[in-house]
Amino acid sequence: MSTATSAGRALPGDPPGGRRAIAVWGIGVSVYFVAVIFRTSLGVAGLDAADRFHVNASALSTFSILQLLVYAGMQIPVGLLVDRLGTKKVLGIGVVLFTAGQLGFAFSPSYGMALASRALLGCGDAMTFISVLRLGTRWFPARRGPMVAQLAGLVGMAGNLVSTLVLARLLHGIGWTAAFAGSALAGVVVFVLLLLFLKDHPEGHEPEPLPHQGAAYVRRQIAMSWREPGTRLGLWVHFTTQFPAMVFLLLWGMPFLVEAQGLSRATAGTLLTLVVLSNMVVGLVYGQIIARHHAARLPLALGTVGATALLWATTLAYPGEHAPMWLLVVLCTVLGACGPASMIGFDFARPANPAERQGTASGITNMGGFVASMTTLFAVGVLLDATGDDYSVAFSSVFVLQAVGLSQILRLRKRAALRERERLVASRVETVHVPV
């Protein structure tokens, strides 16, 4: 006897989801939450760091550039490690590294030691998001993938919110060392939770063991993932959408609002908070839309790129000495859509790759936005020093990277759509007859 699978039912082999899945996934996401707090802590401490270490704009941007360089460079190795070792081991290593980095940053007496601490932090941070994505695919049905990924991004933004609201106040209340060292305790807490309660997969859904194949395995995983147009399209969607908000929140938003727009630190902090809150709301909306209308992925991504470019151009070209508050509010609201739009990149890479390559494919995709962010952080710092702190010129570098990414998205979109349709037809043929 046989039966046809319906759109609303889980495919054979799909994880069951449920409360236990939410609880286990929640532990993994809490690790990512803490990693984002540590990652974005420099965004609210940029001006303080410049005073503490006596550095200019270019040297200040090196903090974030080095952190992102390490992060981006580790994405493919981390993806391979997740596919090979599983989520729990990789997340555990990540927690130890990013907690040590945050603690080292708290006590760094010199610029060089502070750089080394941020690099260590970036190394641990790099191990979190890919692991959380993999945890989601192991514990939830495939149809929940877009919403689970967007929720993970939303929790990350909540970590950014903690940096903006809590860490910023601690920094100016109890001082640099106490604020950063105290925040490092959160890493210890999530490490204990991870050791006690996190599991890689539900019972009965163990992945098939992969034989150790050394360098040949690594080359094949990367080559097969990259060969898929959906993986490359995912990378370029992530590249083009994520970096404007990342650059703004990670380092240059506070200096831009205070030095170029004449706002107080408190008002600038409120606008940074608006970016985070907008991100959280838009993430829920995008997740629901994509889960119900798969074809909406590319229009949402391209619409976000267009809106971001328009608002940046309007703000930078405003004829007055400072842009009006309403325009800054709209800019920050639109920047909030960049994070959710970048998550759409994973919705192109995920269906393009089988389960045993999900970590590698996600690592490739996740490189995109961080390479773009790193490049723009560097460009803004150099241009600020070269032009005497002309933020209009410095932030115009955003448009160059958006143009590069947009050209690649348009080039790959048809090829990726065709390949995805082919895989969907093949999977339907395989699942039409399910023995019972």
Summary of the structure (lengths in Angstrom):
residues: 436
radius of gyration: 21.5
end to end distance: 6.4
largest distance: 76.3
contacts: 1604
relative contact order: 0.15
helix: 82%
strand: 1%
